[in-house]
Amino acid sequence: MPTRRHDGAGPVVDGVETAVYAVPTDRPEADGTLAWDATTIVVVHVAGEGSTGVGWTYAPAAAAQLVRDQLAGVVVDCADALSPPGANVQMSRAVRNAGRQGVAACAISAVDIALWDLKAKLLGLPLHRLLGEVRDSVPVYGSGGFTAYDDETLRRQLQHWTVDQQIPRAKIKIGESWGADERRDLHRIGLARDAIGPDAQLFVDANGAYRRKQALSVARQAADYGVVWLEEPVSSDDLDGLRAVRDAVECEVTAGEYGYDLAYFERMCAHRAVDCLQIDVTRCGGVTVFLQAAAVAASHGLDVSAHCAPLLHAALGAATSNLRHIEWFHDHVRIESRLFDGSLDPSGGAIAPRSDVPGIGAELRGSDAEEYRQS
């Protein structure tokens, strides 16, 4: 057990370190509103009582600078290593003038995750056991299907998930070029249905590319292919638009991945804008806020779905009673398997957090990560 300070407070955090890595994609990627050829990951290590916790966020390098300049001093020597929520409150206050949403929220998330990993290690518990396990494993869905893919690449990826790995759910990107090519969107939806067969669930994600009536038109045509999940048919900031689409279509409408604070999730739920709320632990404020957001969703009778970062979400999913599934996102699966020990196996359509080690169950492999390091 960790020792406690003489003043009666808990064990201290005595070090915070950051590193930035940029990992090229295996081929050009794009969705409805963005294109990229590399993904940046900011990794944070928090040390205390002889142990080290690790956390990360998929965010610009500026998040690492913000950790160094505005957050590290908040948690070093003043945060109780056994009380991550206390540190989360203090970090949120520290970025008041910088702006809590966006990059600051991502920076807070990485530190908060590392603090929870450290706490679990100090107590000798896997994170999902510390949080309170409600299930042994968590369903996943294969995710990628980028608009930059040609038909054969898309087909191979979909069949890798649904045939090779037996994942019964798969998602592709639509809304190409801000919704400028509906014909190709529908062609790719049909191709996806053919590739995964009649029994697997088909999800699509427009990344906010469509206008309201355009989204309705695409959704009604996509219904012929059995699409059951329509993600961000319009901008996630357009709550009225999300609600209008949700009320008009049979498939589930979802959003929430750009939630950077608890109030965002409450507004989305209260507006009845989604059928399932997405939450991203690397953006929302870390483990502390993820659990709060899941509780907000539960109070509105909604399930939640974890956005990307599957290695981080496995423990949270096992400890969240209203979590439906985790996004097995192609980009992040590649990065997490290359940079970290503790990769998980989605075969059969579910992943289980590690129970044989304390904490999250992931450690950065410094030698493998070094070739991607930016700072």
C-alpha positions in Angstrom: 0.0 0.0 0.0 1.2 3.5 -0.7 2.4 5.6 2.3 0.6 8.7 3.3 2.0 12.1 3.9 2.6 13.4 7.4 0.0 16.1 7.0 -2.7 13.4 6.7 -3.2 13.9 3.0 -2.7 11.1 0.5 0.5 10.0 -1.3 1.9 12.7 -3.5 2.5 12.9 -7.3 6.1 13.9 -7.8 6.6 14.0 -11.5 4.7 14.6 -14.8 6.4 13.9 -18.2 5.0 14.3 -21.7 6.0 13.0 -25.2 4.5 13.6 -28.6 4.5 10.9 -31.4 3.2 11.2 -35.0 2.4 7.8 -36.6 1.8 7.8 -40.4 -1.3 6.0 -41.6 -0.9 2.9 -43.7 -2.6 4.7 -46.6 -4.2 8.1 -47.0 -7.4 8.4 -44.9 -10.4 10.7 -45.1 -14.0 11.0 -43.8 -16.8 13.4 -44.7 -15.1 16.6 -43.5 -11.3 15.9 -43.1 -8.3 14.1 -44.6 -5.0 13.1 -43.0 -1.9 10.9 -43.5 -0.6 10.8 -39.9 -2.1 10.7 -36.4 -0.6 12.5 -33.4 -0.7 11.0 -29.9 0.3 12.8 -26.8 1.5 10.5 -24.0 1.7 11.5 -20.3 3.5 9.7 -17.5 2.6 10.6 -13.9 5.0 9.3 -11.1 4.3 8.9 -7.4 5.3 6.6 -4.6 7.7 4.6 -6.9 5.1 3.9 -9.5 4.2 5.5 -12.8 0.8 5.9 -14.5 0.4 6.4 -18.2 -2.3 8.1 -20.1 -2.7 9.5 -23.6 -4.8 11.6 -26.0 -5.1 11.9 -29.7 -4.5 15.6 -30.0 -2.1 18.2 -31.4 1.3 18.6 -29.9 0.0 21.7 -28.2 -1.7 19.5 -25.7 1.7 18.4 -24.4 2.9 22.0 -24.0 -0.3 22.8 -22.1 0.4 19.9 -19.7 3.9 21.2 -19.1 2.9 24.8 -18.8 -0.4 24.7 -16.9 -1.2 21.3 -15.5 2.0 19.7 -14.2 2.4 22.2 -11.5 -1.2 21.6 -10.4 -0.7 17.9 -9.7 2.9 17.7 -8.6 3.3 17.9 -4.8 -0.3 19.1 -4.3 -2.5 16.4 -5.8 -3.4 13.3 -3.8 -2.3 10.3 -5.9 -5.3 8.4 -4.6 -7.8 11.1 -5.6 -7.8 11.7 -9.4 -11.2 13.5 -9.3 -9.6 16.2 -7.0 -6.8 16.8 -9.4 -9.3 16.9 -12.3 -11.2 19.7 -10.6 -8.0 21.7 -10.0 -6.8 21.2 -13.6 -10.1 22.4 -14.9 -9.8 25.6 -12.8 -6.2 26.1 -13.9 -7.2 26.4 -17.6 -10.0 28.8 -17.1 -8.4 31.6 -19.1 -7.0 29.2 -21.7 -10.4 27.7 -22.4 -11.6 24.4 -21.0 -12.7 22.8 -24.3 -10.6 21.5 -27.1 -6.9 21.1 -26.6 -7.1 21.9 -22.9 -9.7 19.2 -22.4 -7.5 16.7 -24.3 -4.5 17.6 -22.1 -6.6 17.2 -18.9 -7.8 13.9 -20.2 -4.3 12.5 -20.7 -3.2 13.5 -17.2 -6.4 12.2 -15.6 -6.1 8.9 -17.3 -2.5 8.6 -16.1 -3.6 9.5 -12.5 -6.2 6.7 -12.5 -3.6 4.3 -13.9 -1.2 5.4 -11.1 -3.9 5.0 -8.4 -4.8 1.5 -9.6 -1.1 0.5 -9.6 -0.6 1.9 -6.1 -3.5 -0.2 -4.9 -2.5 -3.2 -6.9 -5.7 -3.5 -8.8 -6.6 -3.6 -12.5 -8.5 -0.4 -13.3 -11.8 -2.1 -14.1 -11.7 -3.8 -10.7 -10.9 -0.5 -9.0 -13.8 1.2 -10.8 -16.2 -1.7 -10.1 -16.5 -4.4 -12.8 -20.0 -5.0 -14.2 -19.0 -7.3 -17.1 -16.1 -9.6 -18.2 -15.8 -8.3 -21.7 -17.1 -5.4 -23.9 -18.5 -5.6 -27.4 -16.7 -3.8 -30.2 -17.4 -2.7 -33.7 -14.9 -2.5 -36.6 -14.4 1.1 -37.7 -12.6 2.6 -40.6 -14.0 2.4 -44.1 -12.5 5.8 -45.0 -13.8 7.7 -48.0 -10.3 7.7 -49.4 -10.4 3.9 -49.8 -11.1 2.3 -53.2 -13.7 -0.4 -53.4 -11.3 -3.3 -53.0 -9.5 -1.8 -50.0 -12.9 -1.2 -48.3 -14.1 -4.7 -49.0 -10.9 -6.3 -47.6 -11.0 -4.2 -44.4 -14.7 -5.0 -43.8 -14.2 -8.7 -44.4 -11.1 -8.7 -42.1 -13.4 -7.6 -39.2 -16.5 -9.6 -40.0 -15.0 -12.8 -41.4 -11.5 -13.1 -40.1 -12.2 -11.7 -36.6 -15.9 -12.5 -36.4 -16.9 -9.0 -35.3 -20.6 -8.8 -36.1 -20.6 -5.0 -36.4 -18.8 -2.7 -38.9 -18.8 1.1 -39.6 -17.8 3.0 -42.7 -17.3 6.7 -43.4 -19.8 8.5 -45.7 -20.5 12.2 -46.5 -17.5 12.4 -48.8 -16.3 16.0 -49.5 -18.8 17.6 -47.2 -21.7 15.6 -48.7 -20.9 16.5 -52.3 -21.1 12.9 -53.6 -24.2 11.2 -52.3 -24.1 8.7 -55.2 -20.7 7.3 -54.1 -21.8 7.3 -50.5 -24.8 5.1 -51.4 -22.6 2.9 -53.6 -20.2 2.3 -50.7 -23.0 1.6 -48.3 -24.2 -1.1 -50.7 -20.7 -2.5 -51.2 -20.3 -2.6 -47.4 -23.5 -4.6 -47.0 -22.4 -7.0 -49.6 -19.0 -7.4 -48.0 -20.3 -8.1 -44.4 -23.2 -10.2 -45.4 -26.9 -10.0 -44.3 -26.4 -10.7 -40.6 -23.7 -8.3 -39.5 -24.8 -4.8 -38.3 -23.9 -2.0 -40.6 -23.0 1.4 -39.1 -22.3 4.6 -41.1 -20.6 7.9 -40.0 -21.1 11.2 -41.9 -18.9 13.2 -39.5 -21.4 16.1 -39.7 -21.0 16.5 -43.5 -24.7 16.7 -44.5 -27.4 19.4 -44.4 -30.5 18.4 -42.5 -32.7 17.4 -45.5 -29.8 15.9 -47.3 -29.1 13.7 -44.2 -32.7 12.5 -44.3 -32.6 11.7 -47.9 -29.4 9.6 -47.5 -30.7 7.9 -44.4 -33.9 6.8 -46.1 -32.0 5.4 -49.0 -29.5 3.7 -46.7 -32.4 2.0 -45.0 -32.6 -0.4 -48.0 -29.2 -1.7 -46.9 -30.2 -2.3 -43.3 -28.1 0.5 -41.8 -28.8 0.5 -38.1 -26.5 3.3 -36.8 -26.2 6.8 -38.3 -23.5 8.8 -36.7 -23.3 12.6 -36.9 -25.6 12.9 -40.0 -25.4 16.7 -39.4 -23.0 18.7 -37.2 -23.0 17.6 -33.6 -23.4 21.3 -32.7 -26.8 21.3 -34.5 -28.9 19.7 -31.8 -32.1 20.6 -33.5 -30.9 19.0 -36.7 -29.9 15.8 -34.9 -33.3 15.7 -33.2 -35.1 16.2 -36.5 -33.2 13.4 -38.2 -33.6 11.1 -35.1 -37.3 11.7 -35.1 -37.7 11.0 -38.8 -35.6 7.8 -39.4 -35.8 4.2 -38.1 -32.0 3.7 -37.5 -30.4 5.0 -34.4 -28.8 8.5 -34.6 -25.7 9.1 -32.5 -23.1 11.8 -31.7 -21.0 13.0 -28.8 -17.4 12.3 -29.7 -16.6 16.0 -29.6 -17.8 16.4 -26.0 -15.1 18.2 -24.0 -17.0 18.8 -20.8 -19.9 17.4 -18.8 -22.3 20.2 -19.8 -22.0 19.2 -23.5 -23.3 15.7 -22.8 -26.1 17.0 -20.6 -27.3 19.4 -23.4 -27.2 16.6 -26.0 -29.2 14.2 -23.8 -31.7 16.8 -22.6 -32.3 17.8 -26.2 -33.1 14.2 -27.0 -30.7 14.6 -29.9 -29.3 11.0 -29.9 -30.3 7.4 -29.4 -26.9 6.5 -28.0 -24.4 8.9 -26.6 -20.7 8.7 -27.7 -18.0 9.6 -25.2 -14.2 9.7 -25.7 -12.1 9.4 -22.6 -9.2 11.1 -24.4 -11.2 14.2 -25.0 -14.0 14.6 -22.4 -11.7 15.1 -19.3 -10.5 11.6 -18.7 -11.8 8.7 -16.7 -13.3 11.1 -14.1 -15.6 12.8 -16.6 -16.3 9.7 -18.7 -17.9 8.1 -15.7 -19.9 11.3 -15.0 -21.1 11.5 -18.6 -22.1 7.9 -18.6 -24.2 8.6 -15.5 -25.8 11.6 -17.2 -26.7 9.4 -20.2 -28.2 6.8 -17.9 -30.3 9.4 -16.2 -31.9 10.1 -19.6 -32.4 6.4 -20.3 -29.5 6.2 -22.9 -26.7 3.8 -23.5 -23.2 5.1 -24.3 -20.6 4.1 -26.8 -16.9 4.6 -26.4 -15.3 6.6 -29.2 -11.9 5.2 -30.5 -8.9 4.5 -28.2 -9.9 0.9 -27.6 -7.0 0.1 -25.3 -8.0 2.8 -22.9 -11.8 2.2 -23.1 -11.6 -1.5 -22.3 -11.4 -1.1 -18.6 -14.0 1.7 -18.6 -16.4 -0.4 -20.7 -16.1 -3.3 -18.3 -17.0 -0.9 -15.4 -19.9 1.1 -17.1 -23.3 -0.6 -16.9 -24.9 1.3 -19.7 -22.0 1.0 -22.2 -23.1 -0.6 -25.4 -19.8 -1.0 -27.3 -16.3 0.3 -28.0 -15.1 1.6 -31.4 -12.3 -0.7 -32.7 -10.9 2.1 -34.8 -8.4 1.2 -37.5 -6.1 4.1 -36.9 -5.9 3.8 -33.1 -5.6 0.0 -33.1 -2.5 0.3 -35.3 -1.0 3.0 -33.1 -1.8 1.3 -29.7 -0.4 -2.0 -30.9 2.8 -0.5 -32.2 3.5 1.8 -29.2 2.1 0.0 -26.2 2.3 -3.4 -24.6 -1.1 -4.9 -23.7 -2.8 -5.2 -27.1 -6.3 -6.8 -26.9 -7.9 -9.3 -29.1 -11.3 -8.5 -30.6 -12.0 -11.9 -32.1 -15.6 -12.9 -31.7 -16.7 -9.2 -31.4 -15.5 -8.3 -27.8 -12.4 -7.3 -25.9 -11.6 -8.0 -22.2 -9.4 -5.7 -20.1 -6.3 -7.3 -18.6 -6.8 -8.8 -15.2 -3.2 -10.0 -14.7 -1.6 -6.6 -14.1 -2.6 -3.5 -12.1 -3.8 -0.3 -13.8 -4.9 0.0 -17.4 -2.7 -2.9 -18.5 -0.8 -0.8 -21.1 2.8 0.4 -21.0 4.6 2.5 -23.6 7.4 0.6 -25.4 10.0 3.4 -25.6 12.2 1.7 -28.1 9.4 1.0 -30.6 7.9 4.5 -30.1 11.1 6.4 -30.5 11.1 6.4 -34.3 7.7 8.3 -34.2 8.7 10.8 -31.5 8.3 14.5 -32.3 9.1 16.0 -28.9 
